[in-house]
């Protein structure tokens, strides 16, 4: 079997040291050379070399050294060398080591004593340790706490050896006496830990005897106390009541680590509402007070576990959890929102949405780099709230519509999808949403957001004023027609298509008849300069990102969406407008826009022509406006909405099934207890039932 390794040291295999060089350096008087040689020897031993010839050299030349670094390296060397032969008998030369260790345990320097006692904690050879026990026990009463706490650790390590109880029969009694008189917190912690590991009943009695003083103990000792409580209560569940008071008293400890462990212990030992509320309150307090992001993430994980098992109690803490949104870390914000969304009820939905609205408004200042991503998460959270509780949609939808023109495209798309779903599920908000959308449509900069907004306009503009406003808004965002000027016989030169983003002008020639002074006709040639509208030019006072600038970048899919929207609006105008003149006028304007888009797509002005799908779609819209039947009108004005409603119902059904499947999955932690009811005694069963 491979030997156990107590420590690791990096070793560069490319430059192995030679044993003779190490030996020569150890025999010299240069301390720094001895240190380097000892480090090389330790590295070689850790990597499988034996170096048997070095032991005597180290005994002769290294043992007498008074240098602290050399002595520490010597102990590391003694820790990793083989101390037994093939038969398992301790090597005779180890007697020399015993004498040196005894001298170190009685050394006047505290550091030498301390590191030697720490070294004994890693020795497993009883034959070497037995002669050193009197010296170890003497160090329990040393004046320096560094030596005392290492001496206590050495006693615990010796007592836990296979035959350690025979070597130190009364070790627990001695350590208990030390514990009652010890003032150093680290030494006191080691002493209590020794009783905890070696004599649990004695440690328990000491704890119950000093219950009133537990809150005054140091952080290290309190952590061991909590570990002892967990162990005792797991083996004997009936005695929990004795220790719950201790845990609750430690919830007010000044140490955050102790407070966290107290909350974890409460959750693991008790499912009573009072204990769970105390634990949840503690976690929320740590979540707000700690500045370390890793700590916040760990606490959020604990709160998520509480949410799974004690949702009713966590519902009351939802606002405390949401206070973690003040952290600028996106992972913390996402995990916080995930927890909060599962805790929403009709009682707290108003407060939660109000909190989320405030956070959305904070993202408008633009101080943080990741405000766009955070805003997107908030929008998705508000969307989820509005779907679960439609009554709150009216309080957030108008605020979110201000972000349709957001520079973060993902965030703007989420807003558009949210508005599209709300306008269908909340008919009372339809008029206000359409009015707000038409007023803010010119602010939209992304083509995908424009497409979604145009679909909403085409489907939900129902009244005469809404239809006319929708057509007027689209016309205004498209600007003046045509999108560029062409000659009667000539075409735009090739250099215009190479750089369509720059303003350009071409000379266009035309031939037309002219009347001479004598009344006869003649043909004259005229040259005029025609200016092309570059893709970046904005008509009127429209902001960048309007429909005209997007079309002039070659986005003909958006052009097809514009054509479909205009077709729906004109078809609906025929139903709500009694004047046929106005209907024909609107139809003619829509046809002119569609023809201009096809003309733009087939011209050399842009870098690429219109794609086939968009071309066919625009042509279909033109045919529909020229000759419309009742069946086609029904498809365009009703079937699209019906398909969208069906999609929403299927989406809701799918989400419900996912939640049910998620609720059925149970996660067990590795250290969770397996509770066998039939293996309990009757007495314990009565206690549990009570």
N, C-alpha and C positions, 0 to 999 in steps of 0.2 A: 504493500500500500504506500501511496505517496505521503510524505510527511506534511503536517499542517504548517502553514506559513503565517507568521504573526505580523510581518511587515514586508513591504516591497520597496526596492531601490532600483532606479534606472541603471541599466548597464549597457555600455556601448560595446557590442561584440566585435566591432571592427578593429579595436586596439586592445587586445587582451594583455593583461599584465603578466610578467614572468615571475614565478615563485621566488627565484633567486634574488631578483631586484627587490621584491617586497621584504624578503628576509634581511637583506643588507640595509634597507631603510629603517627597519625596526631595530636593528642592532646599533644604529647610529645614535647620536645625542641630539640631533635636530628634531625639535618637537613637531614642526610643521610637516617634515618628511614622514614622521611616524603617523601623523594624522592621515596623510594621503595614502600611506601604505595600508593602514587599517581599513580605510574606505575601499581600497582595491581588493583587499582580502575578503571583506564582507560581500562585495559584489560577486566575486568568483564563487564563494560558497553558496550564495543564493541561486546561482545559475548552474549548480551541479558539480562544481569542483570540490575535491576533498581536502587538499593541502594538509596532509597529516604532519609534515615536517615543520609547520609553522607554530604548532601548539607550544612546544618547549621554548621556542624563541620568544613567543608572546609572554609566557610565564616569567622568563628571565628578565626581559627588557621592557615590557609594557606594564606588568603588574605594579612595579615600584613607582611608576610615574604619578606625579601629583597634579598633572594638568587635567582640568575638568573635561575637556573635549576628548582627551585620550581615554579617560575612565569611562565616559559614556559609550564610546566606540567599543571599548573592551567588553562592556556588558552586552552590547548588541552582538558582538562576536560570540560570547559565551551562550547567548540565547539560541543561536542557529546551529552551533556545532553539535555533532552527535555525542551524547554523553553516555551512551550505552553501547555494548558490543552486540554482536549478532544474536547472542543468547538472551539479551535483555538485562544483563548485569551492568551496573554502573562501572565505568572505566576507573581504574585505580588512580590515574593522574588527576581525577576530579577532586581528590582530597586536597590538592594544592589550591584549587579554586575555593573550596570551603573555607580555608584559612583566610584567604584574601577577602571573601565576602564577610566573614566575621569581623575582620579589621575595619572594613568599610561601614558596617553597621554600628561600629563604635567610634567612627571617625569624628573628629571635632568639627568638621565642616558639614553644615546642614544639607548642602546640595548633594554631596557624596552619599550621605545616609539616605536621602530621599530617593535618588535614582536607583540605589541598590534595593531598597524596599519595593520600589515599583518593578524592578527586575524579578524579584522573588514571586511576584504575582503571575509570572509567565513560566515558572518552573514547575515541572510535573514529577521530578525525581525525588521521592521521599527520602532516599539515603543522603541526598545533598541538603535537603531542607531541615531534616531533624536536628542536626547539631546547631543550626542557626536559630531555633525557636526561642531560647532564652534571650538572645540579643534582640529579636523582633519584639518580644513582649516588653523589654525595657524601653523601647522607643514609643510605647503607648503613653508614657508619662513624660515624654520630652517636652521642653518648654516651647518649642517652635511648632506651630500648627501644620506647616508643610510636612514635617516628619510624622506627626501624629496621624494625619489623614492617610498617608501612604502606609503607615504601620497597620492601621485598621484594614485597609484594602489587602495587605499581605496576610493578615490573620484570616480574613474571609476566604482568600484564595487557598490558603493551606487547609482550612477547615473543609472546603468543598472537594479536596482530593479524595481518591478512593479510600484511603485509610486516614484521612485527615482528622476524623472525630477521635481517633485513638491518640493522635499526636497532641491535639488541643481539646481535651475533654471538657473543660470548663470555659471554653471560648465565649459562648453566648453570655454567661454571667459576667465575665470580664468586660465585654463590649457594652453590656447594659450599664455597668457602673461608669464606664467611660462616657456613655451617652448622657447620663444624669448629671455629670460634672463638666462636660465639654461646653465651651463657649464659642469656638470657631464653627461657623455654619457649614463649611465644606466637610470638616471632620465629623460634625454631628450628622450630616447627611450620609457619609460613608458608614458610620456606626449603625444608623437606623437601617440602611440598606443591607448591612451584614445580618442584622436580626431578621429582616424581611426574607432574606434568601435562605438563612440557616435555621432559624427558629421563629416560624411565623406566629405561633401563639404568644411568644414573649413580645414580639413587635406589636401585636394587636393589643395586648394588655397595657403596654407602655402608651400606645396611642389613646386608648380609652381613659387611662389615668390622667392624661394631659390634654383632654379635649378642649379645655378653656384656653390653652396656650397655643393651639395649632395656628391660629390667625397671626400670631407674633413670630412664628418660625420663619426661617429664610425660604427663598424661592426654591432652592434645590431640595430642601427637606420636604417642603409641601408637595413637590412633584412626586417624590417617593411615597408620601402618604396617600396620594390619590391612586398611585399604582397598586399599593397594598389594598386599598378599599375595593378596587375593581377585582382583584384576585380573590379576596375573601368573599365578596358578594356573589361571585360566579360559582364558587364551590358550595356556598351556603346561602341560598336566596332568602331564607327566612330571617336573616340578620341584617337586611338592608336598612331597616328603620333606624338602627343605631348610628349609621354612617351618613345618612342623607343630610342630617343637620350639620355635620362637619363639612360636607361638600357645599351646602348653601352658605355657610359662614365664609368659606374661601372664595365665594363669588365676588366678594368685596376686597380681595387681595390687591395690592398695588401692582403685582406682576401680571402682564397680559398673558404670558404663557400659562400661568397657574389658572387664570380665569378661563382660558380656552379649554384646558384639560378638565376643569370642573364641569363645564357645559357638556363636554363629550361624555364624561362619566355619568352625569345625570341622565342623558339620553340613553346610554347603554344599560343603566340599572333600573330605570323607572319609566313607566308609560303614563304616570299620573299627569293630569292636565297642569297642575301647579308646577311640577318639575319641568315639563316641556316648555311651559311659558317662561320659566326662569332661564332655561337654556337658550330659547329663541331670543329673549331680550339680551342675553349676554353676547350672542353671536352678532346681533344687530349693533350693539355698542362697539364691539371690536371692528366691525365692518366700517363704521364711521370714523373711529378714532385712529385706526392704523393707516400709515402712509405707504407702506410696502405693498406693491401690487400683488406679489405672490401670496402674502397673508390674506389680502382681500379675496383672491380667487379661492383659496382654501376654505375660508369662512363661507363664501357663497356655495361651495360644494356641500358644506354641512347644512346650510339652510335649504338647499335643494333636497337633501335627504329627509329633513324634517317635513318639507312640503309633501313628500310622497307618503309618509306614514302618519302625519298629524296635520292634515290640510286645514281643518277648522281653526286650529290655533294659529297657524301661520297667516290665515286671512287677516287677522287683526294686526299683523305686523307688516302688511304690504307697503305702507307708506314709509316705514323705517327702512325697508329693503330698498325702496326707490331712491332714498337719499344717497345711495352709492353711485347714482348717475353723475354726481359731481366729479367723479374721477375722470381724467382725460383719456384713460386707457380704454380702447375699443373692446377688448376681450371682457373686461369687467362690465362695461355698459351692456354688452350683448347678453352676458350671463344674467345680469340683473333684470333685464327686460324679459328674458325667457322665464325666470322665476315669477315675476310679477304678473305676467299674462295668464299663468295658470292659477293665480289666486284671485282673479277678478270675480266679483259677485255683484248683484244689483245694488247692494248697500254701498260698495266702495267705488263703483265704476265712475261716478262723477268726479270724485277726488283724484282718481288715477288719470283720467283724461285731462283734467285741469293741470296736473303735474306734467304730463307729456306735452301739453300745449306750451307751457312755460319753457320747457327744454327746447322745443322746436324754435321758439322765438329767440332763445339764447344763441342758437347756431347762426343767426343772421349777422352777427357782428364780424365774423370772418377772422377772428384772432387765431384760432387753431387750424392746423393743416388738415385735419381729418374731420372737419365739421360736416362736409358733404356726406361721408360714410355714416357718421352718427345721425345726421338728419334722415338719411334713408332708413336706418333702423327704427327711428322714432315714427316715421311715416308708416312703416309696416306694422308697428305695434298699434298705432291709432287705427289703422285699417282693421286689424284683428278685433280691436275693441268695438268698433262700429258694426262689424258683422255680427258679433255676439249680442250686442245691445244696440239695436238700431236707433233707440231714442237719443243717443248721444251724438249721432252723426251730424245733426244740425249745428252743434257747437264747434265742430272741428273742420267741416268740409270747406267752408269759405276761407278759413285761415290757411289750409293746405293748398288751396288753389292759387295762392300767391307764389307758390314754388313750382308752378308749371313751367316757368321760364328759368328754372335753376340751372346753373352751369354744370352741376353734377347730373348727367343724363339719367343715370340709374334712379336717382332720387325723383327726378321729374316724371319718369315713366311710372314709378310706384304711385305718385300722386294721380296721374291720369287713369291708371287702372282702378285706383280707389274711387275716384269720381265716377267712373263708368259703372262700377258696381253699386255705389250708393244711389245714383240717380234711378236705377232700376228697382232696387229694394225699398227705396223711400220715395214714393210718388209725390208726397207733399213737398219735397225739396226740389222737384224738377224745375219749376219756374225760376227759383232763385239761383240754382246751379247754372241753368242755361244763360241767364242774364249775366252772371259773373264770368262765365266762360267766354261769352262773346266780348265782354269788356277787356278781358286779359289775354285774348287769343294772340294779339300782335306781339306779346312778350315772349312767346314760345320760340325757342331757338333750335331744338332738336327735331329732326325729321320724324322719328318714331313717336315722339310726343304729339307732334302735329297730326300724324295719321290717326292716333287714338282720339284726339280732340275733334277732328273732323268727323269721325264716325259718330261721336256723341251728338254733334250738331245735326248731322243728317238724320239720326234716329229719333231725337227727342225734341226737335223744334216742331211744335204741333200747331200753335196758333198762328194767325196771319202775321202779327207783328214779329213773332219769333222767326218765322220763315223768312220774312223780308230782311230782318236784321242779320240772319245767318248768311243770306246771299250777299248782302252789302258788306259784311265783314270779310268774306272770302274775296270779293272783288277788290276791296281796299288793300288787302294784303298781297294780292297779285300785282297791283299797280296798273299802269296804263298798258294798253295793247296796241300793236303787237309787242312781243318781247324783244324783237329787233327788226330793223328795217331792211328790206331787200329791194333790188332793182327790178324793173319790169322784164329785162332780158338777161342781165348779168347775174352772177353769183358772187358771194363773198369770197375774197381771196383766201388762199391756203394759209397764209401767215396768221389770219384771224383765228383759225382753229388751233394753231400751235400754242397760242397764249391767250386763252379765253378769259383769264382772270384779270387782264390788264385792259384799261380803256383803249379802244381802237376806233379808227374811222377808215372807210374805204370810199373810193371815188366810183360812183355809179353813173353809167352813160344811158341815155334814153333817146329815142327817136319819136318825134311827134309832128303832125302837120302844122304848118303856120300859114296865116293869111298875109299875102304880100300887099303892097300899096295899090297894085292894080286890080286886086280882088281875086288873084289866082292863088292856088295852094302850092306850097313847097314843103319839102322835108328839111327840118333843121335838127342838128345834134346839140345836145346840152349835157353839160357835166355838172354833177352836184356831189357834194360830200355827205355821206350818210354815216351817222354815228351809231355804233353798236353799244348796247347796254352791257357792260361787263357784269359778271356774276356777283361782284361785290357791291354794286350800286344799289342803294335803297331809295325807293320812290317816296317822295313826300317826307313826312316826319316819322315814318315807320322805323322801328329799331332793327338792328341787325338780327337775323334769324327769322325773318318773315318768309312767307311762301315764295315770293319772287326770287329772293336771293338763294333759297334752297333749290328752286327749279333751275336756276341758271348755273348751279354747280353740277347739273346732270342727274338729279334725283327724280327720275321719271316714275318711280313707284309712287312717290308722293303726288306726282301729277295725276296718276290714275285714281288715287284716293280722292283728290280734289274733284275730278270728273264725276266719280260715283256720288260724292256728297252733293254736288250741284244737281245731279240728276234726281236724287231723292227729294231735295228741296223744291225743285220745279214740279215734280209729280205731286207733292203734297200741296204746293201752291194752287194747283188746279182744283183741289178739293175745297180749299178754304177761301180762295179769291173769287168773288163773283164776276169780276171784270176780266173778260177774255183778252182784252187789249194788254192789260198788265201781265197776264200769264204769258202771252206771246212775246212780249218784250223781254221778260225774264228768261224765257226759253232761248230766244235769239242771243242774248248776252252770254248764256251758258254755252251755247254752241260755238260762239265766237272764241270763248276762252279755250274750249277743247281743241278747236282747229288750230289756234295759236300754239298750243302746247305740242301738237303733232308737227306743226311747221318748225318749231324750235328743235324738236328732236331729230328732224330730218335735215337740218341745216348743218353746215360745217363750222358754225360758230363755236360749238362745244367740242370738247376733246373726244367724246364718244357719242354715238347716235342713240336714239331711244331703243329700249329692248323690246322684243317681240310681245311679251306678255302685257306690258304696259300699253303698247300700241293697240293691241286687240281689245284691251279693256276700255280704252278711251273711245275707240270706234264703236264698241257696243253701246256705250252711253249716248253717242251721237245718234245711232239708229233708234234707240229707245225714245229719245226726245222728238225724233221726226215722226215716229209712228208708234203710239203706245196703246196696248190692249189692256183689258181689265185683268187678265190673268197675270200679265207681266207686272202691272201696278201692284197687285196683291203680293207677288213675290218680293218686290223691292221694298215695299212699305210695311209688310207684316212678317214675312218669313224670316228675315234677318233678326228681328227682335225676338221671335219665338226661339230661334236657334241659340241666341245669347241667354235667354231665360233657362233653356234646357242645360246649357253649359254650366250656369251658376248652380242649378239644383244638383247636377252630378258632382260638381266640385264640393259642395257642402256635404253630400252623402259620402264622398270619398274621405273627406277630413274627419267625419264622424266615425267611420270605420277604422281609420288610423288611430284615433284616440282610444277607441275600444280595444284595439289590438295592443296598443302601448300600455294600457292599464292592466291588461292581463299578464304582461311580462313582469316577473318579479326578479329582483337582483339581490343576491345574498353576498354578504361580505365574508372574507376568509375567516375572520375571527368571530362570526356570529355563532351563538350557542344553538345546539339542537335540543329542543325541549321535548322529551319523551314523557307524555302524560302518565302512561301506565307504569312507568318505572318510579314514579314518585311515591313516597310513603303517604299514608292517609292523613297524617298530621300536616304535611306540607300542602296536600291538596285542599284541606280545609282552610289553610291560611290564604292560598291563592284564590279560592272562591270568595273568601271574605274580602 
